[in-house]
């Protein structure tokens, strides 16, 4: 990856997300890409509370520091995490 891309904060580590109520991401994500829209139930990187974001549109870059995407109440799919 070019050095310039790293300087502006572009991730070099995209990871497909399988929503789970128990399994955290391998490392917290700075943002998520939501390919197919719907509801997104996330757990923040610094607490244990989950928050449901309703009606996230297709093709959204969702900016949040995320530890886990819960399967319960998540209807969005084709989710990619970026560290």
Protein Blocks (a to p, Z undefined) as FASTA:
>chain_A
ZZklmmnopafbdcdddddfkbccfbdcfbdcdfbgcddddddfkbcbdcddehiaehia
cddddfbdcfehpabghiacdZZ
